[in-house]
Amino acid sequence: MDYQAIIQLIGNVGFPITLSLILLQTILVKFNKQMEGLEKRLAQLDNTMSLLVKTSINSTIQQEKKEN
């Protein structure tokens, strides 16, 4: 937001509401960044779990072949 827009907003709705809107925007930006990081971590966890399941299945199959 540029300063002219902020000054116009203060004139239109008042300082407390303008300050609340600026704080809300800041909080939402930080929240969105945290959500993006969480999505990346969840994707990485999903890949790790898939690899773990595949490894477990392969290990079980190899053990069954050895027993037969």
Stockholm file with secondary structure:
# STOCKHOLM 1.0

chainA/1-68         MDYQAIIQLIGNVGFPITLSLILLQTILVKFNKQMEGLEKRLAQLDNTMSLLVKTSINSTIQQEKKEN
#=GR chainA/1-68 SS CCHHHHHHHHHHHCHHHHHHHHHHHHHHHHHHHHHHHHHHHHHHHHHHHHHHHHHHHHHHHHHHHHHC
#=GC SS_cons        CCHHHHHHHHHHHCHHHHHHHHHHHHHHHHHHHHHHHHHHHHHHHHHHHHHHHHHHHHHHHHHHHHHC
//
